[in-house]
Amino acid sequence: MKLYTYFRSSAAYRVRIALNLKGIEVEQVPVHLTQDGGQQRMPAYLAKNPQALVPALELDDGAVLTQSLAIIEYLDQIRPAPRLIPADPLTAARVRAVALAIACDIHPLNNLRVLNYLKGPFGRSQAEVDAWYRHWILEGGLQAVERLIPGAPFCFGAATTLADVMLVPQVANARRFDVPIDHLPKVLAADAACTALDAFARRLEAHPVAMPLLLVAMMDSLLPPRHVVVVAHDGDAASEVAASRLVAAARRHAHPTDALFSTVAGEAQARLARVAPFVAPLVPAANGAGATAYVCDRYTCRAPVTTEADLTLALAAAPAG
Ligand SMILES: N[C@@H](CCC(=O)N[C@@H](CS)C(=O)NCC(=O)O)C(=O)O
């Protein structure tokens, strides 16, 4: 299967989480939403998804599925464990209601093309567009979700459901735009419980801002990874392809407890510099080589590598952290 995705897309992030929870491996095909005027609008991609949106999931027989919720329900049917839509009809309806509140009532108002339309044809300033974004995340959005979920610790009790798969990317967006959500304790608790799980946070490219988790992975004494492999890329389509090759090589050769992250180099640097100045220098801001992999043990980072062969060697040579 191929997942057409963009690292920052919250709709694609939902599908990446669901795939991780189900343990389904796919090839990730980057579709850059802002480069080249938006690669989602190019004829080759429009042939896959006429809506010009990511994600899209291409099955091995060439059939293409669109719409994150439809894709996730499909995955839930072909790989029922762990179940994302509960068996009990009443709980299933409530889980779907939360999922739809996010997918239909929050997210579309804040989508890139909507924001661009406000800025372009309607001439709104960036500050006004940001205010719009913040308003619709909270108003009838996450504030309502807070009241719709029972919580403890996930949205609907002890197991993750579709509601969590939808909530975590929306919370990530809220944080990215500094939307105040501290007054939503169940939302925060569910997000924290989820992002402690590998499928939501640690697994490769699940989380669009995974870099700060490098720290968590390194410092977490309960489950220290042997190595942390960071694949930093320049953010353009060619670099993302190069990065996905390095990531595939890392996956093949990494130890099961190793943590893998892939991220845009400059963004990683900026975020790390804010949260941990002592780790930030490990990941140079610009690698200039398209994609570069860093194999780090607990305190040091090996020389950066850019080829699959060198990455394999670095993984073999790195001491157990
Ligand atoms: N309802 C769709 C929404 C998909 C969507 O809006 N994707 C965004 C990224 S999160 C996108 O591709 N935006 C491109 C654009 O606005 O031009 C789904 O759940 O799959």
The ligand as a MOL file (V3000), in Angstrom:
LIG
                    3D

  0  0  0     0  0            999 V3000
M  V30 BEGIN CTAB
M  V30 COUNTS 20 19 0 0 0
M  V30 BEGIN ATOM
M  V30 1 N -11.8470 15.5740 4.9980 0
M  V30 2 C -10.5580 15.2840 4.4610 0
M  V30 3 C -9.6770 16.4920 4.6880 0
M  V30 4 C -8.3410 16.3330 4.0150 0
M  V30 5 C -7.5970 17.6530 4.0650 0
M  V30 6 O -8.1900 18.7150 4.2550 0
M  V30 7 N -6.2730 17.5750 3.8840 0
M  V30 8 C -5.4970 18.7940 3.9120 0
M  V30 9 C -4.2510 18.6190 4.7630 0
M  V30 10 S -4.6590 18.3450 6.4540 0
M  V30 11 C -5.0680 19.1480 2.5120 0
M  V30 12 O -4.7310 18.2780 1.7350 0
M  V30 13 N -5.0720 20.4430 2.1860 0
M  V30 14 C -4.6380 20.8930 0.9120 0
M  V30 15 C -5.2410 22.2210 0.5650 0
M  V30 16 O -5.9640 22.7930 1.3810 0
M  V30 17 O -4.9740 22.6760 -0.5440 0
M  V30 18 C -9.9620 14.0570 5.1350 0
M  V30 19 O -10.3060 13.8190 6.2990 0
M  V30 20 O -9.1870 13.3260 4.5100 0
M  V30 END ATOM
M  V30 BEGIN BOND
M  V30 1 1 1 2
M  V30 2 1 2 3
M  V30 3 1 2 18
M  V30 4 1 3 4
M  V30 5 1 4 5
M  V30 6 2 5 6
M  V30 7 1 5 7
M  V30 8 1 7 8
M  V30 9 1 8 9
M  V30 10 1 8 11
M  V30 11 1 9 10
M  V30 12 2 11 12
M  V30 13 1 11 13
M  V30 14 1 13 14
M  V30 15 1 14 15
M  V30 16 2 15 16
M  V30 17 1 15 17
M  V30 18 2 18 19
M  V30 19 1 18 20
M  V30 END BOND
M  V30 END CTAB
M  END
